[in-house]
Amino acid sequence: ATSFAAPPRMTRKMPFHQSSAVLAASIRVGSLILHQCLGGQAYCGSMERALDPTGQVSGNIKISFEFYPHTDNLQSPLEPIVGTEGGPGYAASGSAGGYLDLFAPLRDRRDMLFMDNRGTGKSQALDCPLLQAEANPRPSGISTCGKQLGDTAYLYDSGLAADYLAALLDALNIPVINLYGD
């Protein structure tokens, strides 16, 4: 299946500012265990959430994220930066390289976190071929995708994306963030 997304606005590339430190195979952040990924550049993780928090639609969905630790371990870290995509259908992980480049001067003391909103990227991406083929989402593609999703279409909105980000921050024990929305 392909992901529900127009072509990414920023493509993944290795950021120009990298730590010379080697990441451990896994780390605990809050209550979650994260595993080294992306060629040792980050830690990846996921958590299960109810597809429908009200319980009207059963099932769970996996929400995936990438965590890039700050690069200076000699100073106390500052609040992390969370980069998020507003859509429609873009995955934050697909823009990670651009975010890392943008915030490279701040990476020494700030962790970076990118969560793929439900239905995008590594968070169980939706497959809506007509909508994905359109350069700009058009009513026909949106309608077709909505019909394909049926009773679950309303479960892919910004409110639930914010709820899931809040749950992830709680699980990672991150009380304060700097949010960058794209």
C-alpha positions in Angstrom: 0.0 0.0 0.0 1.1 3.5 -0.6 0.8 6.2 1.9 -2.0 8.8 1.8 0.1 11.8 0.8 0.8 14.2 -2.0 4.5 14.2 -2.9 6.5 15.3 0.3 7.3 19.0 0.4 10.7 18.2 2.1 12.5 15.0 1.4 14.5 12.9 3.8 18.2 13.5 3.6 20.9 13.4 6.2 21.1 16.7 8.0 24.3 18.6 7.7 24.8 18.8 11.6 25.4 15.4 13.0 26.6 14.3 16.4 29.8 12.3 16.3 28.4 10.2 19.2 27.2 6.6 18.4 23.7 5.9 19.5 23.0 3.0 21.8 21.0 0.2 20.4 18.0 1.2 22.5 17.0 3.7 25.2 14.2 4.3 27.5 12.4 7.6 27.2 9.6 8.0 29.7 7.7 4.7 29.7 8.7 3.7 26.1 11.7 1.8 24.8 13.0 3.3 21.6 15.3 1.4 19.1 18.1 2.8 17.0 17.0 3.3 13.4 17.6 5.3 10.2 21.2 4.2 10.0 21.9 5.1 13.6 20.8 8.7 13.2 17.7 8.4 15.4 15.5 6.2 17.6 12.2 5.0 16.4 9.2 3.8 18.3 5.5 3.4 18.2 2.5 3.1 20.5 -0.9 1.6 20.1 -3.9 3.8 20.5 -7.7 3.2 20.1 -8.8 3.9 16.6 -11.8 5.6 18.0 -11.4 7.0 21.6 -15.2 6.9 22.1 -15.3 3.2 21.4 -18.0 3.4 18.7 -15.5 1.9 16.2 -13.4 -0.9 17.5 -9.8 -1.6 16.9 -6.4 0.0 17.5 -4.0 2.0 15.3 -0.2 2.1 15.6 1.3 5.6 15.9 4.9 5.8 14.9 7.5 8.4 15.6 11.2 9.3 15.3 13.3 10.7 18.2 16.6 12.5 17.5 18.5 13.1 20.8 20.3 16.4 21.4 24.0 16.3 20.4 25.7 17.9 23.4 25.7 15.7 26.4 27.8 18.1 28.5 25.1 20.7 29.0 21.5 20.3 30.3 19.0 19.7 27.5 16.4 22.3 26.8 12.8 21.7 25.7 12.5 19.5 22.7 11.3 20.6 19.3 8.4 18.7 17.8 7.9 19.1 14.0 4.5 18.2 12.7 2.8 18.2 9.3 -0.6 19.7 8.8 -1.4 17.8 5.7 -3.3 16.8 3.9 -1.7 13.5 4.4 1.9 14.5 4.8 4.0 12.4 7.2 6.3 14.3 9.6 8.9 11.5 9.1 9.0 12.4 5.4 10.0 16.0 6.3 12.5 15.0 9.0 15.5 15.9 7.0 14.3 19.4 6.3 13.3 19.9 10.0 16.7 18.7 11.1 18.5 21.1 8.7 16.2 24.0 9.8 16.9 23.4 13.5 20.5 22.3 13.2 21.8 25.3 15.2 19.6 24.3 18.1 20.2 20.5 18.1 23.1 20.7 20.6 20.6 21.0 23.5 17.3 20.1 22.0 15.9 16.7 21.1 13.8 16.5 18.0 10.5 14.5 17.8 8.5 13.7 14.7 5.2 11.8 15.0 3.4 10.5 11.9 -0.2 11.4 12.3 -2.6 8.5 12.0 -3.1 7.4 8.4 0.3 8.9 7.3 3.8 7.6 6.9 4.6 4.8 9.3 1.3 5.3 11.2 -0.7 2.9 9.2 -0.8 5.0 6.0 -4.1 5.2 4.2 -4.3 4.1 0.6 -6.6 6.4 -1.4 -5.3 6.1 -5.0 -7.4 8.8 -6.6 -6.7 11.4 -3.9 -3.0 10.5 -4.0 -2.8 11.0 -7.7 -4.1 14.6 -7.5 -1.5 17.3 -7.2 -4.0 19.3 -5.1 -6.8 17.5 -3.3 -10.0 17.8 -5.3 -13.5 17.1 -4.1 -13.8 13.9 -6.2 -10.7 12.4 -4.6 -11.7 13.5 -1.1 -15.2 12.1 -1.6 -13.9 8.8 -2.9 -11.4 8.4 -0.1 -14.1 9.3 2.5 -16.4 6.6 1.0 -13.6 4.1 1.1 -13.0 4.9 4.8 -16.7 4.6 5.6 -17.6 5.0 9.3 -13.9 5.7 10.2 -13.4 8.8 7.9 -14.1 11.2 10.8 -11.3 9.5 12.8 -8.5 11.2 10.7 -8.9 14.8 11.9 -6.7 17.3 13.6 -8.3 16.9 17.0 -7.3 13.2 17.2 -3.8 14.1 15.9 -3.4 16.5 18.7 -4.8 14.0 21.2 -2.3 11.4 20.0 0.6 13.8 20.2 -0.4 14.7 23.8 -0.5 10.9 24.6 2.9 10.4 23.1 4.4 13.3 25.0 2.9 11.9 28.2 4.4 8.4 27.4 7.8 10.0 26.7 7.5 12.1 29.9 8.0 15.3 28.0 6.0 18.1 29.8 7.0 21.1 27.6 7.8 21.4 23.9 8.5 23.8 21.2 6.0 23.0 18.4 6.8 23.7 14.8 3.8 23.2 12.5 4.3 22.9 8.8 
